[in-house]
C-alpha cells in the first residue's frame, strides 16, 4: 500500500512538472507569435509615423487605424502573458507601458489628434529598442519588410534605420544628415539631435571612442554650426578623450564588482550634470551615454534588491537626460520598477517623486492641456502607497526625502 501511494505521488509530481513545462512552452510560443504580429504592424506604421507628411496624408488613414488597432490588441496580449515576468527585471513594466501608450495613441488618433498619435508611435519604438538594445547584444529588428526607404527624407531614413537596429546603415544615414550645411544653419536643434543620436549608437552599441572622436572631428571641420553647438562638440571631444583613457585603464583592471560599476555609473552621471551648464545644453551627452551603457549592463547582472533598485533609480535619472534622442529612454519604467523592487523605503520614495514629476509633466501640453486622466491619478496613488513606509492610508507627508 505504501509503495502504491509513493508511486501515485511520484506520478502526480512528474505530471505536474510536465504540465508546467507544457504551460511554459505555450506561453513562450504565444509571446513569440504576438511579437511577430507586433513587428508586422510596426513595419507598416513606423515609416508613416517617421514622416509627418505621410502620417497626415488622408490616403494613409485606413492603414494607420487598422494597424494601430492591431497593435492595441497585440500589446494587451503581451502585457498579460506570464512569459513577460520571466528572466528580465523590467520586461513586465515595459510591456505594460507599451500597451498603455499605444492605446492612448489609438484613442487620440480617433479623436483627431494626429500629432499626439504620431509622437506616441515614434516614442513606442523606444520600448522595443529598450528591450533589444540595453547593451551591445541583440539582433536587428525585422521591421524593414516592404519599406521603401527612398520615400523618406534623409533624417527620417536615419531615424527609421536606428529604430530597427540597423545601426551600421543608420550611422551612414546620419553622416549624410550631418553633412547638410543648410540644415546646420536653418535647423540647428535638428542637427544637434542628429549628432547626439549618432553618438548614442557609437557609445552604446559600438562602444568605440576612436570612432566617436573621428565623427566629432569631422563635425567640427564643417565649420558651419552655431558657436553654441561648436562648444558642445568641443565638450564632447574632451569627454571622449577621457573615455579613451578610461578604456585603456580598464584593460589593466581585474573584473569590477557590481558596487564598483554602479559607483562608476554615478560618477559619470555627476560629470554629465557638471558639463551641462544650462538646461538646453547637450554638453554632458557623452557622460550620460557612457553611464547608461554601464547601467544597462548592470540590469542584466544579478544583484541584491537594494543594488537593483539603486541601479534602476540611476538609470531613470540618466534616461531623463537622454529622452530627446528617443533611444533607450525608459525612465518611467525604471522609476516604477524601482518602487516595486524595494517598496516602503526611502529609495522607493525618491523613485516615486521622480516618476510623479515626469508623469505630470507629460500632461502639461498636448491634447490633455494639464488635465491628468483619472486612471493615471489612480495609478499614481497606488504607486505612492507602494512607496510609503507607514500605513497604506497615510497622507503624502514625507518631509524632505534625501
Backbone torsions as a table, in degrees:
resi	resn	phi	psi	omega
1	UNK	NA	-44.1	179.1
2	UNK	-61.7	-39.6	179.7
3	UNK	-63.7	-39.5	-179.5
4	UNK	-64.9	-42.4	179.6
5	UNK	-63.3	-42.5	178.9
6	UNK	-63.6	-40.7	179.9
7	UNK	-63.2	-43.1	179.9
8	UNK	-63.9	-43.8	179.3
9	UNK	-61.9	-42.8	-179.5
10	UNK	-64.1	-41.6	179.1
11	UNK	-63.8	-40.9	-179.7
12	UNK	-64.2	-43.1	179.4
13	UNK	-63.4	-44.9	179.8
14	UNK	-64.3	-39.1	179.3
15	UNK	-64.5	-41.8	178.8
16	UNK	-63.6	-43.0	179.1
17	UNK	-62.2	-41.7	179.7
18	UNK	-65.3	-41.5	179.1
19	UNK	-63.4	-41.3	178.9
20	UNK	-63.4	-40.6	178.8
21	UNK	-62.8	-42.4	178.5
22	UNK	-62.5	-42.5	178.8
23	UNK	-61.1	-41.8	178.5
24	UNK	-61.1	-41.6	-179.9
25	UNK	-66.7	-39.1	179.1
26	UNK	-64.9	-44.8	179.2
27	UNK	-61.6	-42.5	-180.0
28	UNK	-64.3	-43.5	179.7
29	UNK	-63.9	-39.9	178.0
30	UNK	-64.2	-42.1	178.2
31	UNK	-60.4	-46.9	-178.6
32	UNK	-64.4	-38.6	179.0
33	UNK	-65.2	-42.7	178.8
34	UNK	-66.4	-37.8	178.1
35	UNK	-64.4	-35.7	177.5
36	UNK	-66.2	-42.1	177.5
37	UNK	-63.4	-40.8	178.8
38	UNK	-61.2	-45.5	-179.2
39	UNK	-61.7	-38.7	-179.1
40	UNK	-65.1	-44.3	179.3
41	UNK	-68.5	-41.2	179.5
42	UNK	-65.2	-33.1	179.3
43	UNK	-65.2	-24.1	177.9
44	UNK	-91.2	-35.5	-175.4
45	UNK	-81.6	-41.9	-170.7
46	UNK	-60.5	-43.2	177.1
47	UNK	-60.3	-33.6	178.5
48	UNK	-72.5	-41.6	-179.2
49	UNK	-70.4	-26.1	179.4
50	UNK	-70.9	-29.5	-179.2
51	UNK	-109.4	115.2	-179.9
52	UNK	-60.4	-37.2	180.0
53	UNK	-60.9	-45.7	-178.3
54	UNK	-71.8	-36.7	-176.6
55	UNK	-68.8	-31.1	-179.0
56	UNK	-95.8	4.4	177.4
57	UNK	-74.3	119.6	-178.4
58	UNK	-55.1	-27.5	-179.9
59	UNK	-66.4	-19.7	-178.5
60	UNK	-98.8	1.1	-177.0
61	UNK	-58.5	-45.0	-176.3
62	UNK	-62.6	-47.9	-177.9
63	UNK	-67.9	-34.6	178.1
64	UNK	-64.1	-47.8	179.5
65	UNK	-62.1	-43.7	-178.3
66	UNK	-62.0	-48.6	-176.5
67	UNK	-72.6	-32.5	176.6
68	UNK	-67.1	-39.7	177.2
69	UNK	-63.4	-40.2	177.2
70	UNK	-63.7	-39.7	178.2
71	UNK	-63.5	-41.0	178.0
72	UNK	-58.3	-47.4	-178.3
73	UNK	-65.5	-45.0	-178.1
74	UNK	-66.5	-41.5	-177.5
75	UNK	-64.3	-32.6	176.3
76	UNK	-64.5	-39.8	177.1
77	UNK	-65.6	-38.0	179.9
78	UNK	-65.5	-45.9	-175.4
79	UNK	-70.5	-24.4	-179.0
80	UNK	-94.7	0.5	-179.2
81	UNK	-82.7	123.3	-179.7
82	UNK	-58.1	-21.5	178.4
83	UNK	-60.6	-25.2	-177.9
84	UNK	-67.5	-21.9	-176.5
85	UNK	-90.9	-1.6	-173.7
86	UNK	-103.9	132.7	168.5
87	UNK	80.2	0.2	-179.1
88	UNK	-149.8	123.2	-174.3
89	UNK	-66.9	-20.2	-177.3
90	UNK	-123.4	5.9	-175.7
91	UNK	-62.3	-41.4	-179.6
92	UNK	-60.3	-44.7	-178.5
93	UNK	-69.1	-35.6	177.4
94	UNK	-63.1	-44.7	179.6
95	UNK	-62.2	-40.2	180.0
96	UNK	-66.3	-45.0	-179.8
97	UNK	-66.1	-38.4	178.0
98	UNK	-61.1	-46.9	-179.8
99	UNK	-61.0	-41.9	-179.2
100	UNK	-63.3	-47.7	-177.7
101	UNK	-65.6	-39.3	179.3
102	UNK	-66.6	-39.4	178.6
103	UNK	-64.2	-42.5	176.5
104	UNK	-60.6	-44.4	-178.4
105	UNK	-60.5	-44.3	-179.8
106	UNK	-64.6	-42.8	179.1
107	UNK	-60.7	-46.2	-177.4
108	UNK	-71.6	-33.9	177.8
109	UNK	-62.6	-41.9	179.1
110	UNK	-68.6	-22.0	176.9
111	UNK	-88.1	-2.4	177.8
112	UNK	97.9	2.5	179.6
113	UNK	-89.3	73.0	-175.2
114	UNK	-65.3	-37.5	-179.1
115	UNK	-62.2	-43.6	179.4
116	UNK	-62.6	-44.7	-179.7
117	UNK	-63.6	-42.9	179.5
118	UNK	-60.6	-44.9	-179.0
119	UNK	-64.4	-39.1	179.5
120	UNK	-66.8	-37.7	178.0
121	UNK	-66.8	-42.2	176.4
122	UNK	-59.4	-46.3	-178.2
123	UNK	-67.8	-27.8	-178.6
124	UNK	-61.1	-27.8	179.3
125	UNK	-64.1	-23.9	-179.8
126	UNK	-65.8	-29.9	176.5
127	UNK	-68.2	-43.7	179.2
128	UNK	-63.0	-48.3	-179.1
129	UNK	-67.0	-35.5	-179.8
130	UNK	-59.5	-36.4	178.6
131	UNK	-79.6	-38.9	-174.8
132	UNK	-82.1	-17.1	-172.4
133	UNK	-137.0	38.1	177.7
134	UNK	-72.5	-10.7	166.8
135	UNK	-142.0	-163.7	-177.2
136	UNK	-88.8	18.1	177.4
137	UNK	-100.0	165.4	174.7
138	UNK	117.0	167.1	-176.0
139	UNK	-108.5	164.0	176.8
140	UNK	-67.6	138.4	179.1
141	UNK	-76.4	136.3	-174.5
142	UNK	-87.0	65.6	-177.6
143	UNK	-114.6	17.4	-174.4
144	UNK	-101.4	8.5	-177.0
145	UNK	-62.7	121.1	173.3
146	UNK	68.0	13.0	-178.4
147	UNK	-89.0	123.5	177.8
148	UNK	-89.5	95.8	-176.4
149	UNK	-66.6	-20.7	-179.1
150	UNK	-69.5	-18.0	177.8
151	UNK	-76.4	-17.4	-177.2
152	UNK	-88.4	151.9	173.2
153	UNK	-68.1	168.8	-179.4
154	UNK	-58.4	-42.5	-179.1
155	UNK	-69.3	-45.2	179.1
156	UNK	-61.3	-38.4	178.9
157	UNK	-63.7	-44.9	179.8
158	UNK	-61.5	-44.2	-179.0
159	UNK	-66.2	-37.5	179.5
160	UNK	-66.7	-44.4	179.9
161	UNK	-63.0	-37.7	176.5
162	UNK	-66.3	-37.3	-178.5
163	UNK	-64.5	-33.1	-179.0
164	UNK	-96.3	10.9	175.6
165	UNK	69.2	21.5	171.9
166	UNK	-87.7	73.7	-166.9
167	UNK	-70.3	-33.3	178.3
168	UNK	-63.3	-46.9	179.1
169	UNK	-68.9	-34.1	178.3
170	UNK	-63.4	-41.8	178.1
171	UNK	-61.1	-42.2	178.0
172	UNK	-63.7	-39.4	179.1
173	UNK	-66.9	-38.8	177.9
174	UNK	-67.2	-32.6	176.9
175	UNK	-60.9	-39.8	178.0
176	UNK	-65.3	-40.9	178.5
177	UNK	-62.5	-46.6	-175.6
178	UNK	-73.0	-16.5	176.6
179	UNK	-83.6	-4.9	-179.5
180	UNK	-79.0	98.6	-177.0
181	UNK	-64.3	-33.4	179.4
182	UNK	-66.1	-38.6	178.3
183	UNK	-63.0	-42.1	179.9
184	UNK	-61.1	-33.7	-178.9
185	UNK	-82.5	-44.2	-172.6
186	UNK	-88.3	-29.5	-178.8
187	UNK	-134.5	67.1	-175.8
188	UNK	-60.4	-31.2	179.7
189	UNK	-67.3	-41.4	177.9
190	UNK	-64.3	-42.3	179.6
191	UNK	-62.1	-43.7	-179.1
192	UNK	-65.5	-42.1	178.9
193	UNK	-62.5	-38.2	177.2
194	UNK	-63.9	-39.3	178.0
195	UNK	-63.8	-42.1	179.2
196	UNK	-64.9	-38.3	179.8
197	UNK	-66.8	-37.7	176.6
198	UNK	-66.6	-38.6	177.1
199	UNK	-65.3	-35.8	178.3
200	UNK	-59.6	-41.4	179.0
201	UNK	-66.6	-43.6	-176.9
202	UNK	-67.1	-42.2	-176.4
203	UNK	-78.6	-47.1	-173.3
204	UNK	-80.4	-38.5	-174.1
205	UNK	-100.3	-54.7	-177.7
206	UNK	-74.2	-33.9	-178.2
207	UNK	52.2	50.6	-171.8
208	UNK	-128.0	97.2	-179.2
209	UNK	-64.9	-29.9	178.6
210	UNK	-66.2	-42.2	177.5
211	UNK	-65.2	-40.3	178.6
212	UNK	-61.3	-44.2	179.2
213	UNK	-63.1	-40.8	179.5
214	UNK	-61.8	-43.6	-179.5
215	UNK	-65.4	-44.4	-179.4
216	UNK	-64.2	-41.3	177.9
217	UNK	-61.2	-40.5	178.5
218	UNK	-65.5	-38.2	179.0
219	UNK	-67.0	-40.6	178.2
220	UNK	-66.1	-32.1	-177.8
221	UNK	-69.6	-20.5	179.8
222	UNK	-66.0	-32.2	174.4
223	UNK	57.3	34.1	-180.0
224	UNK	-122.4	-7.4	-176.1
225	UNK	-82.2	153.3	178.7
226	UNK	-59.8	157.0	-178.7
227	UNK	-54.2	-38.3	-179.0
228	UNK	-63.0	-39.2	178.6
229	UNK	-72.7	-32.7	175.0
230	UNK	-61.1	-41.0	177.7
231	UNK	-62.1	-41.0	177.6
232	UNK	-59.9	-46.3	-179.8
233	UNK	-62.7	-38.2	178.2
234	UNK	-66.4	-37.0	175.4
235	UNK	-64.3	-41.7	177.5
236	UNK	-61.0	-40.8	-178.5
237	UNK	-61.0	-43.6	177.6
238	UNK	-64.2	-42.3	-179.9
239	UNK	-65.0	-35.4	179.2
240	UNK	-70.2	-38.1	175.6
241	UNK	-60.0	-41.6	176.8
242	UNK	-64.7	-40.9	177.5
243	UNK	-59.2	-43.6	179.9
244	UNK	-60.2	-44.4	178.6
245	UNK	-63.5	-43.1	179.8
246	UNK	-62.3	-40.7	-178.9
247	UNK	-62.4	-40.6	178.8
248	UNK	-68.6	-38.7	179.1
249	UNK	-67.3	-37.1	-178.6
250	UNK	-65.3	-27.1	179.5
251	UNK	-66.1	-22.4	-178.4
252	UNK	-94.9	-7.9	-175.9
253	UNK	-97.4	142.2	176.0
254	UNK	-69.9	172.9	-176.5
255	UNK	-55.0	130.1	-179.6
256	UNK	-85.0	150.8	178.0
257	UNK	-79.3	168.9	177.0
258	UNK	-56.1	-47.2	-177.6
259	UNK	-62.6	-40.9	179.6
260	UNK	-64.5	-41.5	179.9
261	UNK	-67.2	-40.3	179.3
262	UNK	-65.2	-40.4	178.1
263	UNK	-63.4	-38.6	178.4
264	UNK	-65.7	-42.2	178.6
265	UNK	-61.3	-39.3	178.3
266	UNK	-67.8	-37.4	177.3
267	UNK	-63.8	-40.9	178.4
268	UNK	-65.4	-38.5	176.6
269	UNK	-61.5	-44.8	179.2
270	UNK	-62.1	-41.0	178.4
271	UNK	-65.2	-36.2	176.5
272	UNK	-62.8	-43.6	177.0
273	UNK	-62.6	-42.0	-179.4
274	UNK	-64.0	-36.0	-179.3
275	UNK	-74.0	-21.5	-178.1
276	UNK	-86.8	98.2	-173.5
277	UNK	-81.9	-20.7	176.7
278	UNK	-148.3	156.7	-170.1
279	UNK	-52.8	-36.4	-176.2
280	UNK	-82.9	-5.8	-175.3
281	UNK	-72.0	143.0	176.0
282	UNK	-109.5	16.4	-173.5
283	UNK	-60.9	-29.4	-178.0
284	UNK	-90.0	9.0	-172.5
285	UNK	-56.6	-41.9	-177.7
286	UNK	-62.8	-42.4	177.8
287	UNK	-63.5	-43.5	179.9
288	UNK	-63.4	-41.4	-179.7
289	UNK	-66.5	-40.3	177.8
290	UNK	-64.5	-42.3	178.0
291	UNK	-62.2	-44.0	179.3
292	UNK	-59.2	-41.9	179.9
293	UNK	-61.9	-45.4	178.0
294	UNK	-62.4	-44.5	-176.8
295	UNK	-63.6	-37.9	-179.3
296	UNK	-74.0	-27.0	169.8
297	UNK	-64.6	-41.4	-179.8
298	UNK	-66.1	-32.9	178.1
299	UNK	-66.2	-17.5	176.6
300	UNK	-94.6	0.2	-174.0
301	UNK	-109.6	133.3	177.4
302	UNK	-60.3	138.5	177.9
303	UNK	-156.0	175.3	177.3
304	UNK	-71.6	166.2	177.8
305	UNK	-57.2	-43.2	-179.0
306	UNK	-64.2	-43.1	178.9
307	UNK	-63.5	-41.8	178.6
308	UNK	-62.7	-45.4	-178.5
309	UNK	-64.9	-41.5	178.6
310	UNK	-63.6	-39.1	178.0
311	UNK	-64.2	-43.2	179.9
312	UNK	-64.6	-40.1	179.1
313	UNK	-63.2	-47.7	180.0
314	UNK	-65.6	-38.8	177.9
315	UNK	-61.4	-36.3	177.1
316	UNK	-65.1	-43.8	179.3
317	UNK	-61.2	-43.0	179.7
318	UNK	-66.5	-44.0	-178.5
319	UNK	-61.6	-34.4	176.1
320	UNK	-60.3	-38.8	-179.0
321	UNK	-72.3	-17.6	-176.7
322	UNK	-110.8	8.3	-171.3
323	UNK	-64.4	-23.2	-177.8
324	UNK	-71.0	-17.5	179.8
325	UNK	-94.8	-7.3	172.6
326	UNK	56.0	36.4	171.7
327	UNK	-126.6	121.4	177.1
328	UNK	61.1	28.8	-175.8
329	UNK	-100.3	84.0	-177.6
330	UNK	-113.1	44.4	-172.5
331	UNK	-59.3	-39.7	179.4
332	UNK	-62.7	-41.0	179.7
333	UNK	-64.4	-41.5	179.9
334	UNK	-62.7	-47.3	-178.5
335	UNK	-63.4	-43.4	-179.1
336	UNK	-64.7	-42.1	180.0
337	UNK	-67.4	-34.5	175.8
338	UNK	-57.9	-43.9	179.4
339	UNK	-61.8	-42.1	-175.6
340	UNK	-77.0	-30.4	179.6
341	UNK	-70.0	-39.2	-177.1
342	UNK	-133.8	67.5	-175.5
343	UNK	-68.3	159.8	175.4
344	UNK	56.5	45.2	177.1
345	UNK	-135.8	167.1	176.2
346	UNK	-61.6	-37.7	179.6
347	UNK	-65.4	-38.9	177.2
348	UNK	-62.0	-38.1	177.4
349	UNK	-63.5	-44.1	178.8
350	UNK	-60.1	-42.6	179.6
351	UNK	-65.5	-39.7	178.7
352	UNK	-63.5	-44.2	-178.2
353	UNK	-61.0	-40.4	177.4
354	UNK	-68.8	-41.4	-179.7
355	UNK	-61.5	-47.0	-179.0
356	UNK	-60.7	-44.3	-179.0
357	UNK	-61.3	-41.8	-179.6
358	UNK	-66.9	-45.6	-178.1
359	UNK	-63.7	-45.5	-179.8
360	UNK	-63.2	-37.1	178.5
361	UNK	-64.3	-30.9	-179.5
362	UNK	-62.6	-24.7	-174.9
363	UNK	-104.5	9.3	179.4
364	UNK	-72.4	-31.6	-178.0
365	UNK	-124.0	-173.1	178.7
366	UNK	75.6	-158.4	-173.5
367	UNK	-68.1	-18.0	-177.3
368	UNK	-84.7	-24.1	175.8
369	UNK	50.1	45.2	177.1
370	UNK	88.0	-7.0	179.6
371	UNK	-89.1	115.1	179.9
372	UNK	-84.9	122.4	-179.1
373	UNK	-57.3	151.4	-176.1
374	UNK	-59.3	-44.0	-176.3
375	UNK	-66.1	-28.5	176.7
376	UNK	-71.5	-41.6	177.9
377	UNK	-62.1	-40.0	178.3
378	UNK	-64.8	-38.8	178.5
379	UNK	-64.9	-40.4	176.7
380	UNK	-62.1	-40.8	178.7
381	UNK	-61.2	-43.2	-179.6
382	UNK	-64.6	-42.3	179.4
383	UNK	-66.2	-40.0	178.6
384	UNK	-59.0	-44.1	-179.7
385	UNK	-66.5	-31.4	176.4
386	UNK	-68.7	-33.4	-178.4
387	UNK	-79.4	-30.2	-174.9
388	UNK	-65.6	145.4	-178.8
389	UNK	-92.6	-17.9	-175.9
390	UNK	-97.3	-144.7	-179.3
391	UNK	-65.9	144.4	-177.3
392	UNK	-61.1	-24.5	-176.4
393	UNK	-98.6	6.1	-177.8
394	UNK	-66.0	151.8	176.9
395	UNK	-74.9	157.3	179.2
396	UNK	-75.1	85.1	-178.6
397	UNK	-132.2	69.0	-170.7
398	UNK	-88.0	-16.6	-171.1
399	UNK	72.0	-157.4	-179.4
400	UNK	-78.4	121.5	178.3
401	UNK	-95.8	116.9	-178.2
402	UNK	-105.7	NA	NA
